[in-house]
Each structure stands twice: as structure tokens, then as C-alpha cells.
Amino acid sequence: QVQLVESGGGLVQPGGSLRLSCAASGNIFSINTWGWYRQAPGKQRDLVARITSGGITNYADSMKGRFTISRDNAKNTVYLQMNSLKPEDTATYFCNAEKIITATDYWGQGTKVTVSS
């Protein structure tokens, strides 16, 4: 099992920044990909960014250049640095860990981000 706990959400003004953290515990050594997803009220959950165990990253088009995903292996933590935030970035952000060998996805409980003046 893998446990994921997100933190760092909150209220921020347009143009501001936030850094989300995802602390992982449990059997994380077999995790292949770490990711951040988001879900706005009434909408589906969408990919924000992912990072592989080898450090390869990819981003949704609307986040490129504004968001950065990173990982601190020593702290078992994945981060999402979000800059130049827009009201449309308002959503609950979820951390995800994918284990390919068992086709298993693990999810955190989510952290809410509100971008508003």
C-alpha cells in the first residue's frame, strides 16, 4: 500500500504562486510515475503534471511554463510549484502514484486551491 498526503493549498490572488506538497509513505519503491491531477466542481479530474521514476516530466498544455513538478527522494515528497495562477486554476488538486506492474493507482485526499481576488 501507498499513502499520499497533500498539503499547501489555499486562497491566492490571480498572478500569485503556491507550492503543493505530496508526502508519500508505504511501499513507494515500486512506484513508476508520480502525478498531480485537479478537479474543478462539476468537472472531470484532469492531469496537471507527471514525473517518472527516471525524472521525466510532462505537463498538460495549459500548465506548461507556469507549473513545475519535482520530487525529493530523500523526503519521499513530490511538489507542484504553481506560478502565475489564474482563476481557472481553481480546483482540488490530487496527488497520484502509479504502479505499472500491478496496474494500481493511489490517490491522496486532495488539497483545495482557490484563485480569486
C-alpha positions in Angstrom: 0.0 0.0 0.0 1.0 3.6 -0.6 -0.3 6.5 1.4 -0.3 10.1 -0.1 -1.0 13.2 1.9 -1.2 16.6 0.1 -0.7 20.0 1.6 -0.1 23.5 0.5 -3.5 24.5 -0.9 -5.3 27.7 -0.1 -6.5 31.0 -1.3 -4.3 33.1 -3.6 -4.8 36.1 -5.8 -4.5 35.9 -9.6 -0.9 36.1 -10.6 0.2 34.6 -7.3 2.1 31.4 -6.5 1.6 28.3 -4.4 3.6 25.2 -3.8 1.8 21.9 -3.2 3.4 19.0 -1.5 2.6 15.3 -1.5 4.2 13.3 1.2 4.3 9.6 0.3 4.7 6.6 2.6 4.4 2.8 2.5 5.6 0.7 -0.4 6.7 3.5 -2.6 9.8 1.9 -4.1 7.8 0.2 -6.9 6.0 3.4 -7.9 6.7 4.2 -11.6 5.0 7.6 -12.0 4.0 10.4 -9.7 1.5 12.9 -10.8 -0.8 15.8 -9.9 -4.3 16.0 -11.1 -7.0 18.5 -10.5 -10.8 18.5 -10.4 -13.0 21.6 -10.5 -16.6 21.4 -9.2 -18.8 19.6 -11.7 -15.9 18.7 -13.9 -13.8 15.6 -14.5 -10.4 15.0 -12.9 -7.6 16.1 -15.3 -3.9 15.6 -15.5 -1.8 18.6 -14.4 1.7 17.1 -14.5 3.6 13.8 -14.1 7.1 12.8 -13.3 8.5 9.3 -13.8 10.9 7.4 -11.5 13.6 8.4 -14.0 12.8 12.1 -13.7 11.0 12.6 -17.0 8.2 15.2 -16.7 5.2 16.0 -18.8 2.5 18.7 -18.4 -0.9 19.5 -19.6 -0.7 22.2 -22.2 -2.3 24.9 -20.2 0.2 24.4 -17.3 3.4 24.4 -19.4 5.7 27.3 -18.4 3.6 28.0 -15.2 3.7 24.8 -13.2 6.7 22.7 -12.3 6.6 19.2 -10.8 9.6 17.9 -8.9 10.5 15.2 -6.5 12.7 14.9 -3.4 13.5 11.3 -3.0 15.2 11.8 0.4 11.9 13.3 1.8 9.6 11.0 -0.2 7.8 14.1 -1.4 6.5 15.3 -4.7 6.0 19.0 -5.3 4.0 21.1 -7.6 5.1 24.7 -7.9 2.4 26.8 -9.4 3.1 30.3 -10.7 1.1 32.9 -12.5 -2.1 31.4 -11.1 -5.4 32.1 -12.8 -9.0 31.9 -11.6 -9.4 28.9 -13.9 -6.8 27.0 -11.9 -9.2 26.9 -9.0 -9.8 23.2 -8.2 -9.0 20.5 -5.8 -5.5 19.1 -6.6 -4.8 15.4 -6.1 -1.6 13.6 -5.8 -1.3 10.3 -7.7 1.1 7.4 -7.7 1.0 4.8 -10.4 2.4 1.2 -10.1 2.5 -0.2 -13.6 3.3 -3.8 -12.6 0.0 -4.1 -10.7 -1.9 -1.5 -12.7 -2.6 0.3 -9.4 -3.3 3.9 -8.8 -3.0 5.5 -5.4 -4.6 8.8 -4.6 -4.4 11.4 -1.9 -7.3 13.1 -0.3 -6.8 16.3 -2.2 -5.9 19.9 -1.4 -8.1 22.8 -2.4 -6.7 25.7 -4.4 -8.8 28.9 -4.9 -7.5 31.6 -7.1 -9.6 34.8 -6.6 -9.2 38.4 -5.9 
